[in-house]
Amino acid sequence: VTQRIGISDIIIVYSRPSVNDREIWGKLVPYGMNNLGFGTAKESPWRAGANENTTIKFTDDVTIEGKPLKAGKYGLHMVINPDNSATIIFSKNHQAWGSYFYDPVDDALRVDVSMKDISHTEQLTYIFNEVEANSAVASLNWEKKQVPFKIGVDVSKVVLADIRHKLENAPGFQRQTWEQAANFSMNNGGDLEEALGWINSTIEGMFFSEKNFGNLNTKAQILNKLNRSAEADAVMDEAMGMATVFERHGYGRQLIGQGKKDKALEIFKMNAKKHKGEWPVDYGLARAYSAMGNYSAAIKHLKIAATRAPDAPNKNAIAANMAKLEKGEDIN
């Protein structure tokens, strides 16, 4: 079973024994550490499955219940206790049969967890639940018990490392790779100076460099995050001179999202002047006036926008926004 978190994969390989009306916990799976009567181990945990060693592989560094564990493949073992607690063991030895040759010297990590009661699961099953942007819970389900453990991934760190690798290889010959790198770093807690260097490379200095609205806008956003607002404003002034009607519209919406309502209205008015009668300039003005609480002006421009909407989805969106404005609700 496999789960991806960001660009990191977690792979669990295991066998699936059945309950078959047997008593599992404390009997078939004995509590604590035990001498299994075979192999070199004097005390062995449960193999957390059947037959060969259950294994778990991480393509990148992770945390298990908050504790760090390096990327790699591990033997997965468990110590089950009668008080509904369990210890998860990640062993560097992932090639031995079962846990007959378990040696604590090979432990890479041990974590303690609490078991949960669940509905009957006939065949032992590993699942991933509670999957989030930076974590997932891996759970062993069998009979009426679940053994869960939380796996965390520093997705931004992993992706940024992957980005740096790509920039040094074939994808780095494309301007878009550098633009994507700068945008990801800017929006995901990366090094802003590094991101600024990446976006500057797309603007000038490289064989693929090409100054355009998109990379100038990204540069301005990075500069703003670096508290270099005067430089950011100068960059955006340059970007406005080469913006399309849709790029200027998008920038206006970006400003509304940042709470810069007056500046947004200025941009939407500029768009309407440069692209008189075109879609979606009046939609932009409607959004700007709505953000400022001037719903009557917003309705006026939204009615004009409705006559210029190019397709059914936009017409439907305008109708929905008109209903909001008529109720005195902001459409942003």
Secondary structure, DSSP 4 states (H G I P E B T S, - for coil): -EEEETTEEEEEE----B-TT--TBTTTB-SS-B--SSSS-SSB-B-SSSSSPPEEEESS-EEETTEEE-SEEEEEEEEE-TTSEEEEEEES--SSSTTTT--GGGEEEEEEEE-EEEEEEEEEEEEEES--SSEEEEEEEEEEEEEEEEEE--HHHHHHHHHHHHHTSGGGGSHHHHHHHHHHHHHTT--HHHHHHHHHHHHSSSTT----HHHHHHHHHHHHHTT-HHHHHHHHHHHHTT--HHHHHHHHHHHHHTT-HHHHHHHHHHHHHHTTT-TTHHHHHHHHHHHTT-HHHHHHHHHHHHHH--SHHHHHHHHHHHHHHHTT----
